Amino acid sequence: MRSKRRMIALAGAVGLLCAVAGCAGGRGVNVPLGSEELDQCPPRSIAVEDLHQIGEPGCNLVGSSLIFPDGQTLSIYGVGETFSSSYSGAGEHDNVVVNWGILGVGAYTQLGDELLDLWATGDEAERLQRELAEVSDLRSE
């Protein structure tokens, strides 16, 4: 299993989140203002299927971890950062986690350029996670 941490640029007060695919062409996703100033939540493990029930956590989920349906557990890094890890258990795929700050976190599973599943802590985090998938050129059915 290969694992790589991908830093997503956090720029200025707006905190422009550049897509995992890069910042070319000005494509990116905005992190809400004030997200980097949140207090840290107590660390915990969260099943991705339960993210929507959590809603906006009111604190920074950095240090917590997400458990994917394939059993893989990924850490949540700082606001504006993403973590991606390949999983070769039941078919090679990538699990991706993004910390959206005030809105919580989002995650998705992709196979090549196809978006398989997506989870988030509420509607706004889901919208940003889908936007990130689009700027990363992932297609969904």
DAPEKA-V394301 format. One record per helix or strand of 3 or more residues. SS is the DSSP state (2 for helix, 1 for strand). FROM is the first residue (numbers start at 1). LEN is the number of residues. If there is no record, write none. Layout:
# DAPEKA-V394301
<<SS;FROM;LEN> <SS;FROM;LEN>>
This chain:
# DAPEKA-V394301
<<1;3;4> <1;16;4> <2;24;3> <1;28;3> <2;35;3> <1;45;3> <2;48;7> <1;65;3> <1;73;3> <1;82;6> <1;93;9> <1;104;8> <1;114;7> <2;123;13>>
